[in-house]
Amino acid sequence: MSDVELTADDARFRRDVADWLADHVVGEYAELEGRGGPGDDDVGFDVRVAWEHELGKAGFIGLGWPVEFGGRGATLEQQVIWAEEYTRAQAPARVNHMGENLLAPTLIEYGTPEQQERFLPGILRGDERWCQGYSEPNAGSDLANVATRARLEGDEWLVNGQKVWTSSAHVSHWCFVVARTDPSSERHRGLSFLLVPMEQPGVEVRPIVQITGGGEFNEVFFDDARTEAGLVVGDVNDGWRVAMGLLGFERGVSTLAQQVGFERELDHVLALARTRDRTRDAVLRQRLVDAWIGLRLMKWNAMRSMAAKGVPGPEASISKLFWGSWHRDLGNLMIDVLGPDGLIIEGAGADAGSYELKLEQKLFLFSRADTIYGGSNEIQRNVLGERVLGLPKEPT
Ligand SMILES: Cc1cc2nc3c(=O)[nH]c(=O)nc-3n(C[C@H](O)[C@H](O)[C@H](O)COP(=O)(O)OP(=O)(O)OC[C@H]3O[C@@H](n4cnc5c(N)ncnc54)[C@H](O)[C@@H]3O)c2cc1C
């Protein structure tokens, strides 16, 4: 966006949001210096929750949602401007990506008016955080193998089963759960998309400590967990369609917000390379330039996805494959720029959590996950091969 001519409206919008951010990213918000992104999630959490409320009060959550659902109906250009100014201001990393960018567009597309009225305002105010209950021990890439079950008893669903790798479950109020509601069904038939409250006796959350030392994801156990009969999105037993629609949002459009963080990280690598006098290394210099070019391509791809209205199709897999690989490579680059220092870890003990990682080491380790979550690279290639290019299906 910096490279093209802005309309007068867009220029005014840029000035307004830059002024607002300059006035508000102060005190403890400024002290965070934009930290708290993926892999760094536990940093300044309470401050970031307070910041989310500030954003909510000023109407900066749900920027791109339609006005009739409480959003600002901001244009694509304005959303890009917001993301750019947000990076520039080093505003705190956001806390409710799943609610704002995944569940909300799904509710707007597939939810009932009652569900929309009930859940969208809590997200817009920054009050209600959401997590994603898809993966299970035997259902990751093969999501249709979901074994968590839900049955109707009176006016409630009773949910039983286990989810795993549930990001932010320990700090979420609600979980959107893919569960089998037709016990005789197999594979993707007979599943439903349920909205389940987390704060109840039937839900147990156990954090998983990662190699980065953080515990941003969890195991979640449902043991007769309850939710209201009406809290199923789409038709009962037709949850696969809704679950896939949400994945389209996850793989495509929502990456714009994520790119805010990527831009900041790339700036950091460039600054590091300069201060460590690494830019004279021709191979490293070329990798830095490649990273810069890759980020531009990613932005334009995200804008192309966003410009297409409705539920993103399989082409969202292009974005996921591209950004996942790009960010993993940025992690490698960061460690290579550090040189031998990158290999030294401060602190005692080999157990995760017992050592102090440098920010760059955290990113290197966490970015290994980028080619796995939201659908692994291999799965994205299958989707593209089969559903976009029309190649023969792989043998099962
Ligand atoms: C940081 C992080 C956060 C996550 N957050 C969440 C969350 O909030 N909610 C949630 O529900 N899940 C979450 N996940 C889980 C994520 O969606 C799964 O890890 C992912 O879908 C892969 O599933 P899996 O781990 O079971 O691996 P598997 O499916 O067992 O795959 C293992 C390997 O086999 C490959 N493979 C599998 N099938 C095929 C195939 N048909 N063709 C070729 N190769 C194949 C995969 O690419 C992979 O390399 C998260 C994961 C990570 C790493």
The ligand as an SDF file (V2000), in Angstrom:
LIG
                    3D

 53 58  0  0  0  0  0  0  0  0999 V2000
    1.6900  -24.4490   17.2150 C   0  0  0  0  0  0  0  0  0  0  0  0
    0.4640  -25.2470   16.8960 C   0  0  0  0  0  0  0  0  0  0  0  0
   -0.7790  -24.7800   17.2380 C   0  0  0  0  0  0  0  0  0  0  0  0
   -1.9160  -25.5330   16.9560 C   0  0  0  0  0  0  0  0  0  0  0  0
   -3.1370  -25.0340   17.3540 N   0  0  0  0  0  0  0  0  0  0  0  0
   -4.2460  -25.7940   17.1460 C   0  0  0  0  0  0  0  0  0  0  0  0
   -5.5160  -25.3410   17.6290 C   0  0  0  0  0  0  0  0  0  0  0  0
   -5.6410  -24.2540   18.2250 O   0  0  0  0  0  0  0  0  0  0  0  0
   -6.5940  -26.1190   17.4350 N   0  0  0  0  0  0  0  0  0  0  0  0
   -6.5090  -27.3200   16.7700 C   0  0  0  0  0  0  0  0  0  0  0  0
   -7.5440  -27.9690   16.6080 O   0  0  0  0  0  0  0  0  0  0  0  0
   -5.3280  -27.7930   16.3060 N   0  0  0  0  0  0  0  0  0  0  0  0
   -4.1880  -27.0490   16.4870 C   0  0  0  0  0  0  0  0  0  0  0  0
   -2.9700  -27.5090   16.0490 N   0  0  0  0  0  0  0  0  0  0  0  0
   -2.8950  -28.8480   15.4350 C   0  0  0  0  0  0  0  0  0  0  0  0
   -2.6170  -28.8400   13.9440 C   0  0  0  0  0  0  0  0  0  0  0  0
   -3.7560  -28.4720   13.2140 O   0  0  0  0  0  0  0  0  0  0  0  0
   -2.1240  -30.2750   13.5900 C   0  0  0  0  0  0  0  0  0  0  0  0
   -0.8810  -30.4470   14.2120 O   0  0  0  0  0  0  0  0  0  0  0  0
   -1.9840  -30.4640   12.1050 C   0  0  0  0  0  0  0  0  0  0  0  0
   -3.2300  -30.4740   11.4660 O   0  0  0  0  0  0  0  0  0  0  0  0
   -1.2540  -31.7980   11.7790 C   0  0  0  0  0  0  0  0  0  0  0  0
   -1.8580  -32.8550   12.4250 O   0  0  0  0  0  0  0  0  0  0  0  0
   -1.0110  -33.8450   13.3460 P   0  0  0  0  0  0  0  0  0  0  0  0
   -0.1840  -33.0480   14.2780 O   0  0  0  0  0  0  0  0  0  0  0  0
   -1.9740  -34.8310   13.9330 O   0  0  0  0  0  0  0  0  0  0  0  0
   -0.0040  -34.5920   12.3750 O   0  0  0  0  0  0  0  0  0  0  0  0
   -0.3440  -35.8000   11.4230 P   0  0  0  0  0  0  0  0  0  0  0  0
   -1.6340  -35.5590   10.7290 O   0  0  0  0  0  0  0  0  0  0  0  0
   -0.2000  -37.0590   12.1930 O   0  0  0  0  0  0  0  0  0  0  0  0
    0.8030  -35.6810   10.3420 O   0  0  0  0  0  0  0  0  0  0  0  0
    2.1410  -36.1460   10.5630 C   0  0  0  0  0  0  0  0  0  0  0  0
    2.9400  -35.9220    9.2980 C   0  0  0  0  0  0  0  0  0  0  0  0
    2.3880  -36.6880    8.2160 O   0  0  0  0  0  0  0  0  0  0  0  0
    2.0780  -35.8650    7.1120 C   0  0  0  0  0  0  0  0  0  0  0  0
    0.8520  -36.3390    6.4640 N   0  0  0  0  0  0  0  0  0  0  0  0
   -0.3160  -36.6540    7.0740 C   0  0  0  0  0  0  0  0  0  0  0  0
   -1.2350  -37.0250    6.1720 N   0  0  0  0  0  0  0  0  0  0  0  0
   -0.6400  -36.9370    4.9500 C   0  0  0  0  0  0  0  0  0  0  0  0
   -1.0900  -37.1620    3.6220 C   0  0  0  0  0  0  0  0  0  0  0  0
   -2.3320  -37.5710    3.3460 N   0  0  0  0  0  0  0  0  0  0  0  0
   -0.2060  -36.9420    2.6020 N   0  0  0  0  0  0  0  0  0  0  0  0
    1.0620  -36.5230    2.8590 C   0  0  0  0  0  0  0  0  0  0  0  0
    1.5210  -36.2950    4.1000 N   0  0  0  0  0  0  0  0  0  0  0  0
    0.6950  -36.4870    5.1350 C   0  0  0  0  0  0  0  0  0  0  0  0
    1.8990  -34.4860    7.6970 C   0  0  0  0  0  0  0  0  0  0  0  0
    2.1500  -33.4760    6.7370 O   0  0  0  0  0  0  0  0  0  0  0  0
    2.9410  -34.4770    8.8010 C   0  0  0  0  0  0  0  0  0  0  0  0
    4.2050  -34.1660    8.2820 O   0  0  0  0  0  0  0  0  0  0  0  0
   -1.8130  -26.7850   16.3080 C   0  0  0  0  0  0  0  0  0  0  0  0
   -0.5410  -27.2670   15.9460 C   0  0  0  0  0  0  0  0  0  0  0  0
    0.5760  -26.5210   16.2290 C   0  0  0  0  0  0  0  0  0  0  0  0
    1.9250  -27.0820   15.8270 C   0  0  0  0  0  0  0  0  0  0  0  0
  1  2  1  0
  2  3  1  0
  2 52  2  0
  3  4  2  0
  4  5  1  0
  4 50  1  0
  5  6  2  0
  6  7  1  0
  6 13  1  0
  7  8  2  0
  7  9  1  0
  9 10  1  0
 10 11  2  0
 10 12  1  0
 12 13  2  0
 13 14  1  0
 14 15  1  0
 14 50  1  0
 15 16  1  0
 16 17  1  0
 16 18  1  0
 18 19  1  0
 18 20  1  0
 20 21  1  0
 20 22  1  0
 22 23  1  0
 23 24  1  0
 24 25  2  0
 24 26  1  0
 24 27  1  0
 27 28  1  0
 28 29  2  0
 28 30  1  0
 28 31  1  0
 31 32  1  0
 32 33  1  0
 33 34  1  0
 33 48  1  0
 34 35  1  0
 35 36  1  0
 35 46  1  0
 36 37  1  0
 36 45  1  0
 37 38  2  0
 38 39  1  0
 39 40  1  0
 39 45  2  0
 40 41  1  0
 40 42  2  0
 42 43  1  0
 43 44  2  0
 44 45  1  0
 46 47  1  0
 46 48  1  0
 48 49  1  0
 50 51  2  0
 51 52  1  0
 52 53  1  0
M  END
$$$$
